[in-house]
Amino acid sequence: MDLYAMEDLIELSQINQLIIEYLKNQAVHNDYIILDSRTETEQMSEQLVQPYFLKEFERRWYLVGKRITDGKRRVYGLDRIHNFEQSTKGFTKDERFHIEDYKNTIGLKIVGEGVQTVQSAKSMQTAKSKQSVQTVRLQFTRFMGYYIESLPIHHTQILVKKTKGHMIFELRCHISYELFNLIMKYGAQVKVLAPDTLAQWVSDEHQKSFAQYVRE
């Protein structure tokens, strides 16, 4: 039995319903499980959302919509949506919301909408720099570089240098938490060459990880 396939089938049923409600310009009502990182507990919260589009990221589907209570963009994991039902409340699509907003973002967070992305112990990006698209330069080992070349991290990725031991790639995107996590996944097989804020963020996290293994 393919358990991953079973999970996908459960989510596809919700995807189908969301498409229907979007085409009818109907808001959707649901109970959403919020993970509280401070208390490490789960809380159920009622949400009334205008559905705009669906986005897949790392084998999970997400609903991107406008929460009616505060008018802000919100991202909802379909696996955390419960008691999904149609609302009687119709809506007119907010033209400020476009799927193209994600073309320069790796992941789910639109930078500049109050999302804290880089929280280094030594430096904090300003709101202006977080909103701008930046040139990210990554140096991979030659071995890992071949995989990155065949399966690009981002559609703007280009190979700028290849040596006996390394391959250097550039991409143009926002500095996001998902980009940070992706870089951390490759461990010592990648080095951030630019920008400095991202390199410092990754360096700080590696140092904290290393400290957990230092014996007293």
PyRosetta script that sets phi, psi and omega in degrees:
from pyrosetta import init, pose_from_sequence

init()
pose = pose_from_sequence("MDLYAMEDLIELSQINQLIIEYLKNQAVHNDYIILDSRTETEQMSEQLVQPYFLKEFERRWYLVGKRITDGKRRVYGLDRIHNFEQSTKGFTKDERFHIEDYKNTIGLKIVGEGVQTVQSAKSMQTAKSKQSVQTVRLQFTRFMGYYIESLPIHHTQILVKKTKGHMIFELRCHISYELFNLIMKYGAQVKVLAPDTLAQWVSDEHQKSFAQYVRE")
pose.set_psi(1, 131.2)
pose.set_omega(1, 178.6)
pose.set_phi(2, -91.6)
pose.set_psi(2, 100.6)
pose.set_omega(2, -176.4)
pose.set_phi(3, -66.1)
pose.set_psi(3, -34.2)
pose.set_omega(3, 178.7)
pose.set_phi(4, -63.7)
pose.set_psi(4, -38.9)
pose.set_omega(4, 179.4)
pose.set_phi(5, -65.1)
pose.set_psi(5, -37.1)
pose.set_omega(5, 178.6)
pose.set_phi(6, -63.7)
pose.set_psi(6, -42.0)
pose.set_omega(6, 178.6)
pose.set_phi(7, -62.5)
pose.set_psi(7, -40.8)
pose.set_omega(7, 179.8)
pose.set_phi(8, -62.3)
pose.set_psi(8, -37.9)
pose.set_omega(8, -179.5)
pose.set_phi(9, -66.1)
pose.set_psi(9, -38.0)
pose.set_omega(9, 178.5)
pose.set_phi(10, -63.3)
pose.set_psi(10, -43.8)
pose.set_omega(10, -178.1)
pose.set_phi(11, -71.7)
pose.set_psi(11, -33.3)
pose.set_omega(11, -179.2)
pose.set_phi(12, -61.8)
pose.set_psi(12, -32.0)
pose.set_omega(12, 178.5)
pose.set_phi(13, -64.0)
pose.set_psi(13, -36.6)
pose.set_omega(13, 178.3)
pose.set_phi(14, -74.2)
pose.set_psi(14, -36.1)
pose.set_omega(14, 178.2)
pose.set_phi(15, -58.8)
pose.set_psi(15, -45.3)
pose.set_omega(15, 180.0)
pose.set_phi(16, -59.4)
pose.set_psi(16, -43.7)
pose.set_omega(16, -179.1)
pose.set_phi(17, -67.6)
pose.set_psi(17, -38.3)
pose.set_omega(17, 179.7)
pose.set_phi(18, -64.9)
pose.set_psi(18, -38.2)
pose.set_omega(18, 177.8)
pose.set_phi(19, -62.4)
pose.set_psi(19, -42.5)
pose.set_omega(19, 179.6)
pose.set_phi(20, -61.2)
pose.set_psi(20, -45.9)
pose.set_omega(20, -178.0)
pose.set_phi(21, -67.5)
pose.set_psi(21, -35.2)
pose.set_omega(21, 179.2)
pose.set_phi(22, -64.6)
pose.set_psi(22, -44.6)
pose.set_omega(22, -179.1)
pose.set_phi(23, -64.2)
pose.set_psi(23, -28.2)
pose.set_omega(23, 179.5)
pose.set_phi(24, -91.9)
pose.set_psi(24, -0.7)
pose.set_omega(24, -176.0)
pose.set_phi(25, 55.4)
pose.set_psi(25, 44.9)
pose.set_omega(25, 178.1)
pose.set_phi(26, -109.1)
pose.set_psi(26, 135.6)
pose.set_omega(26, 174.7)
pose.set_phi(27, -70.7)
pose.set_psi(27, 159.5)
pose.set_omega(27, 178.5)
pose.set_phi(28, -121.8)
pose.set_psi(28, 144.8)
pose.set_omega(28, 179.2)
pose.set_phi(29, -112.2)
pose.set_psi(29, 135.8)
pose.set_omega(29, 178.7)
pose.set_phi(30, -156.4)
pose.set_psi(30, 162.1)
pose.set_omega(30, 170.0)
pose.set_phi(31, -98.0)
pose.set_psi(31, 129.2)
pose.set_omega(31, -174.1)
pose.set_phi(32, -121.8)
pose.set_psi(32, 132.1)
pose.set_omega(32, 179.1)
pose.set_phi(33, -82.5)
pose.set_psi(33, 116.0)
pose.set_omega(33, 178.2)
pose.set_phi(34, -100.5)
pose.set_psi(34, 130.5)
pose.set_omega(34, 178.4)
pose.set_phi(35, -93.0)
pose.set_psi(35, 114.9)
pose.set_omega(35, -179.7)
pose.set_phi(36, -88.7)
pose.set_psi(36, 107.7)
pose.set_omega(36, -176.6)
pose.set_phi(37, -68.6)
pose.set_psi(37, -24.1)
pose.set_omega(37, -178.6)
pose.set_phi(38, -74.9)
pose.set_psi(38, -42.5)
pose.set_omega(38, -178.4)
pose.set_phi(39, -100.8)
pose.set_psi(39, -5.9)
pose.set_omega(39, -178.4)
pose.set_phi(40, 55.2)
pose.set_psi(40, 41.8)
pose.set_omega(40, 179.0)
pose.set_phi(41, -127.1)
pose.set_psi(41, 163.4)
pose.set_omega(41, 177.0)
pose.set_phi(42, -104.6)
pose.set_psi(42, 137.4)
pose.set_omega(42, 178.9)
pose.set_phi(43, -129.8)
pose.set_psi(43, 139.6)
pose.set_omega(43, 179.0)
pose.set_phi(44, -92.4)
pose.set_psi(44, 130.4)
pose.set_omega(44, -178.1)
pose.set_phi(45, -130.7)
pose.set_psi(45, 132.7)
pose.set_omega(45, 177.6)
pose.set_phi(46, -76.9)
pose.set_psi(46, 134.3)
pose.set_omega(46, -177.4)
pose.set_phi(47, -131.1)
pose.set_psi(47, 138.1)
pose.set_omega(47, 172.5)
pose.set_phi(48, -119.3)
pose.set_psi(48, 116.2)
pose.set_omega(48, -167.5)
pose.set_phi(49, -129.0)
pose.set_psi(49, 141.3)
pose.set_omega(49, 168.3)
pose.set_phi(50, -89.7)
pose.set_psi(50, 111.8)
pose.set_omega(50, -177.3)
pose.set_phi(51, -77.3)
pose.set_psi(51, 128.5)
pose.set_omega(51, -179.0)
pose.set_phi(52, -110.2)
pose.set_psi(52, -50.3)
pose.set_omega(52, 176.3)
pose.set_phi(53, -160.4)
pose.set_psi(53, 166.1)
pose.set_omega(53, 179.8)
pose.set_phi(54, -109.7)
pose.set_psi(54, 144.4)
pose.set_omega(54, -179.9)
pose.set_phi(55, -135.8)
pose.set_psi(55, 134.4)
pose.set_omega(55, 177.0)
pose.set_phi(56, -99.2)
pose.set_psi(56, 134.6)
pose.set_omega(56, 177.0)
pose.set_phi(57, -147.6)
pose.set_psi(57, 121.1)
pose.set_omega(57, 179.6)
pose.set_phi(58, 51.8)
pose.set_psi(58, 51.5)
pose.set_omega(58, 174.2)
pose.set_phi(59, 67.2)
pose.set_psi(59, 17.2)
pose.set_omega(59, 175.0)
pose.set_phi(60, -125.7)
pose.set_psi(60, 146.3)
pose.set_omega(60, 179.8)
pose.set_phi(61, -100.9)
pose.set_psi(61, 142.4)
pose.set_omega(61, -178.0)
pose.set_phi(62, -131.7)
pose.set_psi(62, 143.4)
pose.set_omega(62, 173.1)
pose.set_phi(63, -96.0)
pose.set_psi(63, 126.0)
pose.set_omega(63, 174.5)
pose.set_phi(64, -105.9)
pose.set_psi(64, 123.7)
pose.set_omega(64, -177.2)
pose.set_phi(65, -154.1)
pose.set_psi(65, -178.4)
pose.set_omega(65, 179.5)
pose.set_phi(66, -107.8)
pose.set_psi(66, 117.9)
pose.set_omega(66, 178.4)
pose.set_phi(67, -74.4)
pose.set_psi(67, 125.2)
pose.set_omega(67, -171.6)
pose.set_phi(68, -67.8)
pose.set_psi(68, -31.0)
pose.set_omega(68, -176.0)
pose.set_phi(69, -65.0)
pose.set_psi(69, -34.1)
pose.set_omega(69, -178.4)
pose.set_phi(70, -127.2)
pose.set_psi(70, -2.3)
pose.set_omega(70, 177.1)
pose.set_phi(71, 72.5)
pose.set_psi(71, 15.1)
pose.set_omega(71, -177.2)
pose.set_phi(72, -99.4)
pose.set_psi(72, 153.9)
pose.set_omega(72, 175.2)
pose.set_phi(73, -70.0)
pose.set_psi(73, 135.3)
pose.set_omega(73, 177.7)
pose.set_phi(74, -136.0)
pose.set_psi(74, 150.1)
pose.set_omega(74, 179.3)
pose.set_phi(75, -116.5)
pose.set_psi(75, 126.9)
pose.set_omega(75, -175.8)
pose.set_phi(76, -122.2)
pose.set_psi(76, 123.6)
pose.set_omega(76, 174.1)
pose.set_phi(77, -70.8)
pose.set_psi(77, 128.3)
pose.set_omega(77, -177.4)
pose.set_phi(78, -62.5)
pose.set_psi(78, -27.8)
pose.set_omega(78, -179.6)
pose.set_phi(79, -72.3)
pose.set_psi(79, -11.1)
pose.set_omega(79, -180.0)
pose.set_phi(80, -109.4)
pose.set_psi(80, 6.1)
pose.set_omega(80, 177.7)
pose.set_phi(81, -92.4)
pose.set_psi(81, 128.9)
pose.set_omega(81, 179.3)
pose.set_phi(82, -129.3)
pose.set_psi(82, 159.4)
pose.set_omega(82, 177.8)
pose.set_phi(83, 51.3)
pose.set_psi(83, 47.1)
pose.set_omega(83, -178.3)
pose.set_phi(84, -71.6)
pose.set_psi(84, 128.2)
pose.set_omega(84, 178.4)
pose.set_phi(85, -153.4)
pose.set_psi(85, 158.3)
pose.set_omega(85, 179.7)
pose.set_phi(86, -74.2)
pose.set_psi(86, 141.2)
pose.set_omega(86, 174.5)
pose.set_phi(87, -97.0)
pose.set_psi(87, 157.4)
pose.set_omega(87, 176.1)
pose.set_phi(88, -83.3)
pose.set_psi(88, -4.0)
pose.set_omega(88, -176.4)
pose.set_phi(89, -87.2)
pose.set_psi(89, 116.9)
pose.set_omega(89, 176.2)
pose.set_phi(90, -85.1)
pose.set_psi(90, 173.0)
pose.set_omega(90, 178.3)
pose.set_phi(91, -154.6)
pose.set_psi(91, 158.2)
pose.set_omega(91, 172.4)
pose.set_phi(92, -103.2)
pose.set_psi(92, 129.5)
pose.set_omega(92, -174.6)
pose.set_phi(93, -58.5)
pose.set_psi(93, 130.2)
pose.set_omega(93, 176.6)
pose.set_phi(94, -76.1)
pose.set_psi(94, 116.6)
pose.set_omega(94, -174.7)
pose.set_phi(95, -70.4)
pose.set_psi(95, -7.2)
pose.set_omega(95, 177.3)
pose.set_phi(96, -77.0)
pose.set_psi(96, -13.1)
pose.set_omega(96, -176.7)
pose.set_phi(97, -100.0)
pose.set_psi(97, 117.3)
pose.set_omega(97, -179.3)
pose.set_phi(98, -135.9)
pose.set_psi(98, 142.8)
pose.set_omega(98, 176.9)
pose.set_phi(99, -66.8)
pose.set_psi(99, -22.4)
pose.set_omega(99, 178.1)
pose.set_phi(100, -65.4)
pose.set_psi(100, -17.0)
pose.set_omega(100, 177.8)
pose.set_phi(101, -57.6)
pose.set_psi(101, -24.3)
pose.set_omega(101, -174.7)
pose.set_phi(102, -89.4)
pose.set_psi(102, -3.1)
pose.set_omega(102, -172.7)
pose.set_phi(103, -64.4)
pose.set_psi(103, -24.8)
pose.set_omega(103, 179.3)
pose.set_phi(104, -109.2)
pose.set_psi(104, 17.3)
pose.set_omega(104, -178.0)
pose.set_phi(105, -124.9)
pose.set_psi(105, 130.2)
pose.set_omega(105, 173.7)
pose.set_phi(106, -91.7)
pose.set_psi(106, 115.6)
pose.set_omega(106, 179.3)
pose.set_phi(107, 110.7)
pose.set_psi(107, -144.1)
pose.set_omega(107, -168.0)
pose.set_phi(108, -119.8)
pose.set_psi(108, -13.2)
pose.set_omega(108, -175.5)
pose.set_phi(109, -95.6)
pose.set_psi(109, 129.0)
pose.set_omega(109, 173.2)
pose.set_phi(110, -84.7)
pose.set_psi(110, 115.7)
pose.set_omega(110, -175.9)
pose.set_phi(111, -67.8)
pose.set_psi(111, 136.4)
pose.set_omega(111, 178.2)
pose.set_phi(112, 101.9)
pose.set_psi(112, 0.9)
pose.set_omega(112, 178.3)
pose.set_phi(113, -106.4)
pose.set_psi(113, 43.0)
pose.set_omega(113, 177.7)
pose.set_phi(114, 79.7)
pose.set_psi(114, 15.6)
pose.set_omega(114, -179.4)
pose.set_phi(115, -94.5)
pose.set_psi(115, 122.1)
pose.set_omega(115, 175.7)
pose.set_phi(116, -79.1)
pose.set_psi(116, 116.2)
pose.set_omega(116, -176.0)
pose.set_phi(117, -101.7)
pose.set_psi(117, -54.2)
pose.set_omega(117, -177.8)
pose.set_phi(118, -107.7)
pose.set_psi(118, 118.7)
pose.set_omega(118, -180.0)
pose.set_phi(119, -128.5)
pose.set_psi(119, 67.2)
pose.set_omega(119, 179.3)
pose.set_phi(120, -73.9)
pose.set_psi(120, 150.3)
pose.set_omega(120, 178.6)
pose.set_phi(121, -67.4)
pose.set_psi(121, -26.9)
pose.set_omega(121, -175.4)
pose.set_phi(122, -101.9)
pose.set_psi(122, -19.8)
pose.set_omega(122, -177.6)
pose.set_phi(123, -152.7)
pose.set_psi(123, 152.4)
pose.set_omega(123, 177.3)
pose.set_phi(124, -130.8)
pose.set_psi(124, 128.1)
pose.set_omega(124, 178.2)
pose.set_phi(125, -65.0)
pose.set_psi(125, 146.9)
pose.set_omega(125, 174.5)
pose.set_phi(126, -78.4)
pose.set_psi(126, 160.7)
pose.set_omega(126, -180.0)
pose.set_phi(127, -59.1)
pose.set_psi(127, -35.8)
pose.set_omega(127, -178.5)
pose.set_phi(128, -65.3)
pose.set_psi(128, -45.0)
pose.set_omega(128, -177.9)
pose.set_phi(129, -69.4)
pose.set_psi(129, -30.6)
pose.set_omega(129, 178.8)
pose.set_phi(130, -68.3)
pose.set_psi(130, -28.1)
pose.set_omega(130, -178.5)
pose.set_phi(131, -81.0)
pose.set_psi(131, -20.6)
pose.set_omega(131, -174.2)
pose.set_phi(132, -85.5)
pose.set_psi(132, 150.0)
pose.set_omega(132, 173.4)
pose.set_phi(133, -78.8)
pose.set_psi(133, 133.4)
pose.set_omega(133, -176.0)
pose.set_phi(134, -121.7)
pose.set_psi(134, 158.7)
pose.set_omega(134, 175.2)
pose.set_phi(135, -86.3)
pose.set_psi(135, 117.1)
pose.set_omega(135, 179.0)
pose.set_phi(136, -104.3)
pose.set_psi(136, 124.6)
pose.set_omega(136, -179.6)
pose.set_phi(137, -115.7)
pose.set_psi(137, 122.0)
pose.set_omega(137, -176.8)
pose.set_phi(138, -123.1)
pose.set_psi(138, 132.6)
pose.set_omega(138, 177.9)
pose.set_phi(139, -107.1)
pose.set_psi(139, 115.4)
pose.set_omega(139, 179.0)
pose.set_phi(140, -104.9)
pose.set_psi(140, 154.3)
pose.set_omega(140, 170.5)
pose.set_phi(141, -60.6)
pose.set_psi(141, 155.9)
pose.set_omega(141, -177.7)
pose.set_phi(142, -58.6)
pose.set_psi(142, -39.4)
pose.set_omega(142, -179.2)
pose.set_phi(143, -61.4)
pose.set_psi(143, -51.7)
pose.set_omega(143, -178.4)
pose.set_phi(144, -71.5)
pose.set_psi(144, -29.8)
pose.set_omega(144, -178.8)
pose.set_phi(145, -58.4)
pose.set_psi(145, -35.7)
pose.set_omega(145, 178.9)
pose.set_phi(146, -63.0)
pose.set_psi(146, -37.5)
pose.set_omega(146, 178.1)
pose.set_phi(147, -68.7)
pose.set_psi(147, -41.8)
pose.set_omega(147, 179.5)
pose.set_phi(148, -65.3)
pose.set_psi(148, -35.9)
pose.set_omega(148, 179.2)
pose.set_phi(149, -67.5)
pose.set_psi(149, -38.0)
pose.set_omega(149, -178.4)
pose.set_phi(150, -80.9)
pose.set_psi(150, -24.6)
pose.set_omega(150, 178.8)
pose.set_phi(151, -132.3)
pose.set_psi(151, 83.0)
pose.set_omega(151, -173.4)
pose.set_phi(152, -57.1)
pose.set_psi(152, 147.6)
pose.set_omega(152, 176.5)
pose.set_phi(153, -70.5)
pose.set_psi(153, -35.4)
pose.set_omega(153, -174.6)
pose.set_phi(154, -150.8)
pose.set_psi(154, 155.4)
pose.set_omega(154, -175.6)
pose.set_phi(155, -67.6)
pose.set_psi(155, -16.1)
pose.set_omega(155, 178.6)
pose.set_phi(156, -89.8)
pose.set_psi(156, -0.7)
pose.set_omega(156, -174.1)
pose.set_phi(157, -62.9)
pose.set_psi(157, 134.4)
pose.set_omega(157, 174.0)
pose.set_phi(158, -135.6)
pose.set_psi(158, 149.0)
pose.set_omega(158, 175.4)
pose.set_phi(159, -88.6)
pose.set_psi(159, 121.1)
pose.set_omega(159, -176.8)
pose.set_phi(160, -106.0)
pose.set_psi(160, -20.0)
pose.set_omega(160, -179.4)
pose.set_phi(161, -159.7)
pose.set_psi(161, 140.8)
pose.set_omega(161, 177.1)
pose.set_phi(162, -134.4)
pose.set_psi(162, 124.6)
pose.set_omega(162, 177.8)
pose.set_phi(163, -121.8)
pose.set_psi(163, -176.4)
pose.set_omega(163, 178.7)
pose.set_phi(164, -61.9)
pose.set_psi(164, -35.8)
pose.set_omega(164, -174.4)
pose.set_phi(165, -107.4)
pose.set_psi(165, -15.8)
pose.set_omega(165, -172.7)
pose.set_phi(166, -141.7)
pose.set_psi(166, 162.5)
pose.set_omega(166, 171.2)
pose.set_phi(167, -133.4)
pose.set_psi(167, 129.3)
pose.set_omega(167, -177.0)
pose.set_phi(168, -111.0)
pose.set_psi(168, 129.2)
pose.set_omega(168, -178.8)
pose.set_phi(169, -119.2)
pose.set_psi(169, 150.8)
pose.set_omega(169, 173.4)
pose.set_phi(170, -123.2)
pose.set_psi(170, 144.3)
pose.set_omega(170, 172.8)
pose.set_phi(171, -143.7)
pose.set_psi(171, 155.8)
pose.set_omega(171, -179.5)
pose.set_phi(172, -112.8)
pose.set_psi(172, 111.5)
pose.set_omega(172, -177.7)
pose.set_phi(173, -161.8)
pose.set_psi(173, 173.1)
pose.set_omega(173, 173.2)
pose.set_phi(174, -74.9)
pose.set_psi(174, 155.6)
pose.set_omega(174, 173.3)
pose.set_phi(175, -87.2)
pose.set_psi(175, 107.4)
pose.set_omega(175, -175.2)
pose.set_phi(176, -122.0)
pose.set_psi(176, 165.3)
pose.set_omega(176, 178.4)
pose.set_phi(177, -63.7)
pose.set_psi(177, -35.7)
pose.set_omega(177, 179.8)
pose.set_phi(178, -67.7)
pose.set_psi(178, -36.7)
pose.set_omega(178, 175.3)
pose.set_phi(179, -63.1)
pose.set_psi(179, -44.0)
pose.set_omega(179, 177.9)
pose.set_phi(180, -57.5)
pose.set_psi(180, -47.5)
pose.set_omega(180, 180.0)
pose.set_phi(181, -62.3)
pose.set_psi(181, -38.3)
pose.set_omega(181, 180.0)
pose.set_phi(182, -63.4)
pose.set_psi(182, -42.9)
pose.set_omega(182, 178.7)
pose.set_phi(183, -64.9)
pose.set_psi(183, -42.8)
pose.set_omega(183, -179.6)
pose.set_phi(184, -61.7)
pose.set_psi(184, -29.9)
pose.set_omega(184, -178.5)
pose.set_phi(185, -61.0)
pose.set_psi(185, -29.6)
pose.set_omega(185, -177.0)
pose.set_phi(186, -88.4)
pose.set_psi(186, -1.9)
pose.set_omega(186, 173.9)
pose.set_phi(187, 53.2)
pose.set_psi(187, -131.4)
pose.set_omega(187, -176.2)
pose.set_phi(188, -76.4)
pose.set_psi(188, -0.5)
pose.set_omega(188, -179.1)
pose.set_phi(189, -87.2)
pose.set_psi(189, 2.2)
pose.set_omega(189, 177.1)
pose.set_phi(190, -140.2)
pose.set_psi(190, 145.9)
pose.set_omega(190, 174.9)
pose.set_phi(191, -131.3)
pose.set_psi(191, 131.9)
pose.set_omega(191, 178.0)
pose.set_phi(192, -82.7)
pose.set_psi(192, 119.4)
pose.set_omega(192, 178.3)
pose.set_phi(193, -93.7)
pose.set_psi(193, -28.2)
pose.set_omega(193, 178.9)
pose.set_phi(194, -163.5)
pose.set_psi(194, 150.7)
pose.set_omega(194, -3.5)
pose.set_phi(195, -78.5)
pose.set_psi(195, 167.7)
pose.set_omega(195, -177.4)
pose.set_phi(196, -63.2)
pose.set_psi(196, -35.6)
pose.set_omega(196, -178.5)
pose.set_phi(197, -62.8)
pose.set_psi(197, -40.1)
pose.set_omega(197, 179.1)
pose.set_phi(198, -70.7)
pose.set_psi(198, -40.7)
pose.set_omega(198, 178.5)
pose.set_phi(199, -60.8)
pose.set_psi(199, -40.9)
pose.set_omega(199, 179.6)
pose.set_phi(200, -67.1)
pose.set_psi(200, -40.7)
pose.set_omega(200, 179.1)
pose.set_phi(201, -60.4)
pose.set_psi(201, -47.1)
pose.set_omega(201, 179.9)
pose.set_phi(202, -65.9)
pose.set_psi(202, -43.0)
pose.set_omega(202, 179.7)
pose.set_phi(203, -60.5)
pose.set_psi(203, -45.5)
pose.set_omega(203, 179.8)
pose.set_phi(204, -60.0)
pose.set_psi(204, -40.8)
pose.set_omega(204, -178.1)
pose.set_phi(205, -68.5)
pose.set_psi(205, -39.2)
pose.set_omega(205, 177.2)
pose.set_phi(206, -64.5)
pose.set_psi(206, -37.6)
pose.set_omega(206, 179.1)
pose.set_phi(207, -65.9)
pose.set_psi(207, -39.8)
pose.set_omega(207, 178.1)
pose.set_phi(208, -66.1)
pose.set_psi(208, -38.6)
pose.set_omega(208, 177.4)
pose.set_phi(209, -65.5)
pose.set_psi(209, -43.3)
pose.set_omega(209, 179.5)
pose.set_phi(210, -61.7)
pose.set_psi(210, -37.2)
pose.set_omega(210, -177.3)
pose.set_phi(211, -63.0)
pose.set_psi(211, -25.3)
pose.set_omega(211, 179.9)
pose.set_phi(212, -71.1)
pose.set_psi(212, -18.4)
pose.set_omega(212, -177.3)
pose.set_phi(213, -104.7)
pose.set_psi(213, 0.1)
pose.set_omega(213, 178.2)
pose.set_phi(214, -78.5)
pose.set_psi(214, 121.5)
pose.set_omega(214, -179.4)
pose.set_phi(215, -81.7)
pose.set_psi(215, 136.1)
pose.set_omega(215, -179.5)
pose.set_phi(216, -76.9)
pose.dump_pdb("model.pdb")
